Amino acid sequence: MKKLIKGLSQAVVYSGVNVQEGDEVYVISSVYATELTHEVVKLCYERGAKRVIVRYRDDELTKLDYEHQTVDTLTHKPKYVYDERNYFARDDVHGCVINILCSDPNGLKDADGEKIAAAHRADMKGLTPYYDKAMAHKVKWSIIAYPHPEWAKLMFPDLKPKDAYKKLAKYIGKTTRVMNDNPQAAWKAHSAELRTRSQKLKALNIKELHYMNKLGTDLRVGLPEGYIFGGGEDECGGVTFNANMPTEEVFSAPDCRNINGVVKASMPLCYGGKIIEGLSLTLKDGKIIDYTADTNLDILKGIIETDEGSHSLGEIALVPYDSPISKLQTLFYETLFDENASCHFAIGEAYPTCIEGGKDMSRKELTERGINYSDVHVDFMVGTKDLNITATTRDGKTVPVFVNGNFTKDFE
């Protein structure tokens, strides 16, 4: 584990949030990831961080909260609960946020779904100042994962717990490109490849993307004029950072007024410690008019019924079926990994950076351009081995982008 800890800490500090002299760093971690957390904090200070604040999550305490608190207490938290993270998005603070994921994806399976959905909505609203800045890339942030015993057992139920844990650790190291002597160089090279693909998609001047597969997805997604595809390194105040580690996606924002058809999830969605299976959405003129799920429909309802923007989509992301994560042929039950094994959409909030000049537009200006706004942003996977995506350009051409689950040669 020492090599994994060294690699992950270097990756998230050097290439993730790219800590600079004088930065203030906020680390959200888990009681199961203290060794990694210690190394991350050490490297932050070595890079010249002015201050590093750590806040730990504890799965057992979270369970107790949902068991004993009411919906009212879960949704009306004292202001100081949110002030701490919102501080790191202030204009006068050179802040960056590191999120270390390490939990049981099914840890809240017995908890009240209404409480979970309500608490998530309240937390997103309370953290609006932070999320508005993070989505606009006006604060550096990065998410990375560390193995958790229950997560490992869920992924590899046929292995002994110790072996399952080792295998999960191996997969995390492999997919995050950290099991080598220079993770920073590996991330630079990977980001360059993703940027090249993003530029090709931008140059195509797409008006609409048509998704189809045998699972039942038949969806037409309009793109706004001046759309941008992101992928690889982002930039904040002239400093590059990588938000998700791992990442295999190139992504953009749809015109949330122009989405029509049916989309079916190809993998379970893990949200708030619950697993939603068999997710299906029907959209008309950009609005979700019907939704179903085989399990935890109440959680899906809580997501979609959050606000007006949660009744539409805010992100489209293209990931080849033969991506490095997909080739592992393993369901991670963690969106950070599963979204990078599959094309996906997000219910809710769009990234303002996915349209030209969007980073500096007002909310009203973004809305007028079809860029969705919501208090939620929830990714769900739709990629399959037979997924075909065809682009219609603004000059009337029809261009295949995906055939049988993978990019065509023009976009490889």
C-alpha positions, 0 to 999 in steps of 0.5 A: 500500500505504500507505493499506492499511497505515495502515487495517489498523494503525488498525483492529487497534490501535483496534478490534481489540485496542483498546489501552489505557494500560498494556497489554502487547501481543504481536504475531505477524507475518510477515517479509513484513509488516514495514511493517505490523508497524512501524506497528502497534507505533508505534500501540500505543505512541502509545495508551500500551502499556507494552510491545510484543513482536514475534515473526516467522514465516518460511515458509521456516524452517517448511518446514525445520523440518518437513523436518529435525525428527522428530515427537519434537522437533516435539512436545516443545519447551522450555517457554519456547517457550510461556511467552512467549505464556502470559504474556499471559494471566496475571491480573496482566498487562493483555495483548492479542495481535495476529496478522497473517496473511501466508503461503502457504496451500499452503506446506507441501504437500510436508511430512509430514502426520503431523508437521504434525498432531502439531506442531499438537496439541502447540502447542495443548496447550502454549498451553492457559493462553493459549487457555483465557483467549482463548476465554473473552474474558479476554484481548483478541486480534485477527487481521488479514491482509496480502497475501503474494505466493504467496497472491496467485498461488494466488488469482489464477493468471491474473494477473501476480504484481504484479497478483495482489498488488495485487488481493489487497491491494484485497480485504483492504482492502475486506473489512476496512472500512479503505479509508476515513477512519475505520475505527474508525467503520465497525467500530462501525457493523458491530458494532452490526448483528451484535449486533442479529442475535445478539439476535434469534436469542437471543430465538427460544429455539431448541432445534434447527437443521436444516441441509439442502442439495443438496450432501448436508448433512442435519444436526440441531444442538441448542443448549444452554439459555441459549445466546448468539449472539455477533457483532461486538464482544466485551468483556474487562474492560469494554473492547471488542475485535474478534477477527476482522477481517474478520467477518460471522458470528454464532456460538454453541456447539452442545450437543455431545451432540446433533448428528446427521446428515451435513455436507459442506464447501462450500469447501476447508479450509486447515490447517497449510499443506495444503489439505483438499478434499471434507471430510465428517463423519457425527455421531451423538449429538454424536460424529463416527463417520465422516469422509472427504476427497478430499485430505489425509485424514491431516491431517483425521484428525490434527485429529479424533483429537486428543482426545475433544472433537475428535470433536465440534463446538464452534461454529456460525456463520451467515453469509449467502451474499450476504455482502460477502466471498461477493459477491467470488466468490473463494476466499481459501484462508484461513479468516479470510476464507472463514469469513466468506463462508459458514456454518461449523462448528468441530471441537473447542473451544467458546467458553464465552461462548456460554452464559449465565454460561459465562465464569465456569464451570468446565470441569466445569460447561461440560461438563455444559451440553454445551459442548465442550472440546478442544485444537483449534478448526478451522473448516470452511465449509458454506454454499451458495446453496441452504442452508436452516436451520430452527429448532425452538423450545423451545415447539414452533414451526418457524421458517425462519432461512435460505432459499436461503443467506440469512437470512429477513427476520426476521433481516436 
